[in-house]
Amino acid sequence: MAETPGTDFDIVVLGGGSGGYATALRAAQLGAKVALVEADKLGGTCLHYGCVPTKALLHAAELADNARDGSHFGVLSEFKGIDMAGVNSYKDGVVSGLYKGLQGLIKSRAITVFDGWGTLVAQDTVEVNGQRITGRNIVLATGSYSRSLPGLEIGGRVLTSEQALKLDYVPKSVVVLGGGVIGSEFASVWRSFGADVTIVEALPHLVPNEDEALSKALERAFRKRGIAFNLGDRFSGVTQDDSGVHVTLESGKTFDAELLLVAVGRGARTADLGFEAQGITIDRGFVITDDKLHTGVGNIWAVGDIVPGLQLAHRGFAQGIFVAEQILGLNPAPIVESGIPRVTYSDPEIASVGLTEAKAKEQFGGDSVETLEYNLAGNGKSKILATQGFIKLVRQKDGPVVGVHMIGARVGELIGEGQLIVNWEAYPEDVAALVHAHPTQNEALGEAFLALAGKPLHAHN
């Protein structure tokens, strides 16, 4: 096929989500001629169907809880109900504003955007709507989709998070299949909105990738909130009729509800895009790369959810910047996966970075790991907010802190300092010497490190 003039680029990015647009913006900033191919909307899953709209729902849920609990603080507020049209209007307004901003950024950097599905047809060529565009480098950033289980069809009363975000009513009852981040966040929202919620998780704990202490604390908090959960029991099947869904587990247990939310993780969007035909290694749908995110084929790189590891928007964003700088000769340091912060925005929130206690013991040996938990009950701002929780620190004995794990209201806002501590391999004494503002929740981090450094003040020895 003859090439159209102006279709030759330094970098062609396939996918305009967090990883793809970050690659494009940074590469353009460094002077590269960049093409960005996107079939749906710039911003991808995170902006339109994931992080941003779900967090808007979670904020509305927090306000609903605040209205219910006003009397606890001497405020005569009352909860009258949820106007889903109003909630969705607010949510969509947040997304729309950010989307316009992103479109403006892409335009200002003179990045050429191609609308449509792109497929890899040669090691240096992507085809979009019958048009071929070539790049000296190709960056694959095609993202992910909501997975289901074999034999579990999505439709009717069986939803994924994408359909859940579009609901125009509050369901009376929901079974949430999967107790990871997505499942826990939706369970939290719907409970705050007034629904009866049951989580079904095949593994022994909710948020099973977190430190076990956080998982158990979330389970206690959810139990207190009236969120039911069934652990260590696999899904067997579901039927649906006019009365709702009827979910069966392998143990024979059954649950009835109005809806079933399938939140069993996300799969890599790599099928039928021409990757394997060009020699790229695909394993269970994921693109295999080296630590510099190169696929081992030509000048083809991959970023974001299609690369095995944490499926987080900020990971894809960081990888996009890394790949742009790698291609353009800046030789950046490879990203350490364990140093990427992780947040579950349920009520209570969970935030962590680095190694869990179990992983640290696996890596360094049981006798070489020390942990400390600082309870938020000793923190003034947490008391004001009426939140419970704790900060757990994991360190190598006589060595640096390798993990920071937190649960409680707003702890997601504290993980920034946590990631600096872990990634800069700080010792407890380094952090204990820093002054944390009073009264803030951030101060709880300072207190935890004072205790780990051997001088606990607002904590019992």
N, C-alpha and C positions, 0 to 999 in steps of 0.2 A: 504494500500500500504506500502510495506517495505521501511524503511528509508535508504537512501544512506549514508554511512559513511561520516562524516564531514559536515553534514547538520544541526547541532544543534548550535544555536547562542544565544548570550545574547540579541541582538536586530536584528530584520529583518525589513528593511525599504522597503516599497512598493512604488517605484517611485524615480527617480534620478534627479528631478529638483532642484530648489533652496532650497526648504524645505527639501527634502529627502537627498540630498548630504550633506547639512549642519548638519543634524542629524547624518549621518554616520561619517563624519569627526570629529565632536566634541566627539561623543561616542568612536570612536577608539582612539582619543587623550587621553581620560580618561581611556583607558585600556580595553574597552569592545570588545568582538568578534562580528563583525558586518557583516551582509549580506545586499546587496543593489540590489533590483530587478528593472530592467528598460527594457521596451519593445523597446524603440527607441534609443535615445542618451543621455548620461549623460549631465546634464545641462538643459534638459527639454525645455519648451516653451521659457523661458526668453532668454537663450543663442542661441537657434536655430531658433525660430519663433516669437520672441517678442522683449523684451527690446533691446538687443544688435544689431540685424540687423536693426531694425527701427531707432535706434539712428545713425547708420552708414549712412543710407539714409538721415537723417536729417542734418548730417554734410556735406554731398555732396550738399544738398539743400542750406545750408548756404554759401558754396563756390560759388555756382551758383549766389546767390544774391550779394555776395561780388564782383564777376566779373562784374555784371551789374552796380553796384554802385560805382565802382572805381573812376570815375571822381569826385564824391562828395568829395573825399579825395585827389584829385590831382594825382591819379594813372590812367594811360591810359590803363585800362584793358577793355576787351570786352567779352561778353557772346556769344559763338558760338553755343552752344547746349549741349545736354546731350548724352553721350555715355553709354547707359545702360549696355552694356557688361562690360565696364570698371568699372562702379559703382558697378555692381554685383560682379565683381572680387575682388574689394576692400572690399566690405561688407563680402563676403565669406571668405576672408583672415583674417579679424578681428575675425570672428566666429571660424575659424579653429585653429588659434593660441590659443585662450582661451580654446577651446575644448581639445586640446592636453595638455595644462597646467592642466586642471581639471582631465583628465585621469591619468596624472602623479601623481597628489596629492592623488587620490583615491588608486592608486597602492602602493604609498610610505607608506600609513597607513595600509597596509595589509587588506583592506576591500575586502571581496569576492563579486564579481559582478555576478549576474545571468541575462543573456540576455533572455528576453521574457516577455510575459504578465503574470502577477502574479494575482492569485485570492485567497481570504481568504477562506480556507476550514475548519478551526477550529479556536478557539480563540487564539491558539498559533502556527498556521500552515498556510503557504502560499504555493500554488502549482504553479510551473513554468514548462511549457513544460513536464507535467507528473511527475515531480520530486517534492517531498515534502520537504520543509525546515521549521524547527521549531525554534521559538524564545521565550525566556522568556518574551520578550516584542515585540509587533508589532507596527510599526509606519506607518500610512497610509498617503501617500504624493503623491496621484495620479494626482493632478493638475487639469487643466481646458481645455476647448475647446471653439472655437468661436461659440457663439450661433447664431441662426437665429430667425425669427418670424414664428408663425404658418402659414403654407401654402406658406412660402417663401423658395423656393428651391435654393440651391447653385449649380451653374454650368453655363457653357457658359460665358456670359458677367456679371454674378452675382458672385461676389467674396467675400471671407473673407480676413482678414489680411494675412493669410498664403499664399494664392494664390497671393495676391498683392505684397508680398515680392519677388515673383519669376518672376514677369513681366519682359520681355526682351525688352520692349518698353515704351515710355512715352505716355499715352493715351491723346487724344486731349481734352476730357471732361469726367468728372466723377461726379456722384451723390454719396455723402457719406451719408449713412443712419446711423445716430447716431452722436451726437456732443459732446461725452465724450472725454476721453483721446485719445483713439485709432483713432477715427474719426478725431479729431482736428489735430493730428500729421500727418496722411496721407494727409489730406487736405492741410496742410502746405507744405509738401514735394512736392506734385504734382503741387501746385501753383508755387513753386520756380522752378520746372522743366519745367513750361510753359503751364500746363493744365488749362482749365476752370473748376472750382470746385464749386459745390453747396452742402451745408450740409443741411440735413433734420433732425430736432430734435423735438421730440414730446413734450418735456418739454419747459418751457418758456425761457430758456437760454442755451447757450453753456456751456460746463463743469459744469453741473448743481449741482455737489457735492461741488463745490468751493464756497467761499464767493461771494455774488452777485456782489460786487464791481469789483472783478477780472473777473467774467463772462462778465459784461458789457464792461470792458476795452478790453477784448479779442475780443468781437464783434466789437468794434470800430476799433481795429487794423486789424482784418480780412477784414472789409469793405474797409479800406484804401488799403489793399493789393489786393483787387479785388476778394476776396473769398466770394461768395454769400452764404446766409443761410436762411432757412425758419424755424421759431420756432413755437412751440405750435400747431403743426398740425401732426396728426398721419399718418403713412404709410398705404396705402390701398391695393396697388397691383403693380406688375410690369410685363410687357411683354418684350420679346426681339426678335429681328429679325436681318437681315443682316446689317441694318443701325444703330443698337444700342439698348439701353434699353429705355423703356417708363414707367416712374414711376408716379403713381397716389397717391394722398393723400386723406384723408377722406373729406377734404373741397372741393374736386373736382379739385384742382390744379394739373397740370401735369408738369413733367420735362423730357427732353430727353437728353441722353448722350451716350458716347461710352461704359461706364462701370458703374455698380452699386457696390459700396463697402458696405457690410453689417458689421457695427461696432456697434452692439447693446449690447455689453457686452459679458462676458464669463460665461459658465456654468461649474458646478463642474463635474469632470470625476469620477462618482461613480457607474454608471449603470453596472449591470452584473459582478460585481467583488466579490460578495459573502458577502458584508458588512451586508445587512439586515438579511440574513440567520443566522448570528452570533449574532443577537440581537442589532446591532448598529442602533441608531436613525438617520434617514435620513429625512430632511425636504427640499422639493423642490430641491432635488439632493445634498444638502449640509450635511456634517457630523456634528452633534451637539455634542459639547464638553463642559466641565466646563472651568473655567478660567485658569486651568492648562493644558488644551488641552487633557484631558482624556475623553474617549468616554463613560465611565460608564460601560464598558464591559471588564472583565478580565484585562489584562495588555495591552490594545489596546489604542493607542494615535492617534491623527490626526494633521497635520500641513499644512499650505499653502492655496492654492486657494479652497480646498474642505471645509475649515472651514469658516462659514459666516463672512463677514467683507471685508476689503480692499483686493483686489486681486493684490498684489504687490510682486515682487520677493524678495525685502529686508524684507518684513514682513515674508514671508515663511522662509527665511534664518534665521531671528532672532528667529522664532518659533522653527526651527529645533535645534538650539543651546539650547534654553530653555528646550525642551523636553529631549534632551540627558542629560542635567545636572539634570533635575528633576528625570529621571529614575535612574541616578547614584548617587542620594542622596545629591546633592549640594543645593537643596531647593532654586532655583533662584526666584527672584521677578517676578510675572506675568507681561506680556507685556500689557501696556496701549495702546489701539488701537488709541486713538486720538493723542498720542505722536509720531506716525509713520509719517515721512515726505512723502509728495506727490508731484510729479513733472510731469507736462505736457511739453514735449520738443518741442513744436511748436515754431514758430516765431511770436510773442514774447513768451518766456517761462513763465510758471506759476509754482510757488513753494509755498507750504503751510505746516503748521504743527499746530496741536491743533484745537481749536474750531473756527468756523466761528462766525461772529457777531450774526447771527440769533440763532445758537446753544447755544452760551454763554448766550444770553438773555433768552432763553428757560430754561437753567439750573440754572441761578443765579437771573433772574428777570431783566426786562428792565432798571430799575433805578440803577442796581448794576453793569452795564457794561459801560466801557469807551473805545473809539476807537480813533486812530490817523492815518492819512495818510501822508506819507512823499514822495513828488514827486521826481523822479529821475532827474528832470531838475536841481535840486540843487546839483547834484553829479558830480564831475569833470570827473571821468572815464566813467560814463554813457554818458556824453556830448561828450567825445572823441569817444565813440562807436556809437554815434548818435542813442541811444535807448531812447524810452519813456517808462514810467511806474511809478509804485509807490510801496511803502511798507506800508502795513496796519497792525497795531498792535491792538490787542484786549486784554483788561485786566479787571480783577475785580476791581471796584473802591476801591482805597486804598489797593489793593491786588496785587497778581502776574499777570504776562502776561500769558494769556491762549491760545493765537493764534497769529501766524505770517504768513502773507499772502503777496505774492510778484508777480509782473508781470513786465517783461522787459527782455532784452537779458541777458543770462547767470545767471539768478537769481537762477537756480537750484543749482549752486555752492555755494550759500549763505545759503542754508537751513540747513547746518550742524550746524551753530551757532544758527539758529532759533530753532532747535530741542533741543539743550542744554538749551536754555533759557526757553522753555516751560516745558521740562521734569524736570528741576531742580527748577521749580516754581520761577524763578527770578523776582524781582521787577524792574521797570524801572531804579531806582537809581543804582541798582547793575550793570546793563549793561552800563549805561551812564558813569560810572566811568572807564570803560575799554577803552584802547587806540586802535583805529582802524587805520590801515596803510593808508596813503594818497599818491597818489590818487588811490583808489580802489573802486569797487562797494560795497565791504564789509563795507566801511565807511558809506554808506547810512543807514545801520542798526544802526550804532553808532549814526548817526544824528537823526534817528527816535526815538531812546530811549532817547537822550538828550531832544528832544521836548516833549516826553511823561513824562519825569521827571520834566518838567516845565522850562527847560532852552534851548529853541530852538535857534540855532546859524545860520546855513544856511537854515533857514526857517522863513517865516513871521508869526508873532504871530496871 
